[in-house]
Amino acid sequence: MPKHSKKQTIPQERTKTIRQEMIDLLKGEKLSLRDLSQMVGKSEKEVSVHLSQIGKSMKLEMEGPECIKCGFVFERRGKTKKPGKCPKCQSTRISSPLFTIRD
């Protein structure tokens, strides 16, 4: 029986690092973790790690996630990922945080 071979993926050529690309995308535009992930072609988890590092060296602003059911806004949240559930109503319908870089 023939073995199934996996498709080899060829990495896309980059002229900038992932962080440089993310910084360019975030300047003057609010983007969610998912938007950034799709634009740079990396997982949300990997983009989240890069955002944490960018936040240490630049003025990264985060618009906190909001509960869609009750309107609770997660302020002063240091994590870049979306919270699991609302502490007020326990709903899991939460909007994604938005990120931008301020000059």
N, C-alpha and C positions, 0 to 999 in steps of 0.2 A: 504494500500500500504506500503511495507517495506521501511524503511529509509535506505539510502545508508550510510554506515559507512566509515569514512576516514581511510586510512591505517595508523597505528602508525609507526612512524619512530624511530628506535632505534639508538641513537647517537653512533658513533664509539668510541671505547676505545682509549685513548691517553696516552702515557707515557710522552709526552712533551706538553707544551702549544703551541698554534698556532704560537705565535711570535718566540718561540724557534725553532720550526719546520721551519718557514720561514727563519730565520737566517741561519740555517744549509743548506738549499737549495740555498741560495743566496751567500754563501761563495765560491768564485772562479768560479761562473757560472752566466751568464747574462740571466735573465728571464723576460718575460713580465708579466703584471698584470693578464692576462688570464691564462698563464702557472701556475703562483703561485696559482691562484684561484682553478684550477683543481687539483693541487698536494695536497693542504691542505683541499680541500672539502668545501670551503666557497665561498660566493659571491664575485665578484670583488669589490663591494662597501666596504664590510667588510675588505677585504685584503688591500684596499687602506688606510683605517683608521689605520690598523696595520703598514703599511709601513711608514706612517707619524710619528708614535711613534718610530719606529725603527730608523728612520733618525735622531731623536733628541738625541739618546744615542749612535749611532754607525756611522761609516763612510759609509753611504749609498750613492752610486753613481748612477746617473741616466743618461743614454744615451738618449738625447732628441728625441722626435718623429720627423718624417720627412714627409713632403708633398710628396706623391707619384707622383703627377702631375708635380710640378715645382721644387721640390728638396729643398724647404725652410726648414731649421732646426730650431726647437724651442729650443733655448738655454736659460739658466737661468730661466727655468720654475720651480716654486716651487711646483706646484700641481703634484700629482702622477697619475692623470687621463689623458687620451688622450684628446687633444683639439678637439673642435667641427669642426672647419674649418680653413683653411689656411688664414692668414691675407693678403697674397700677391695675391693669385689667387682665393680665396674663395672656393676651392675644399674641399670636405669632406673626400677624400681618404687620410688618414693620418696613418702612421705606429705607432704602440704602442711603448711607451717608454720602455727601458730595464733597469733593476735594478741589481745591484750587491753590495756586501759588500767587501770593501777593508780592508785588515789587517793593 
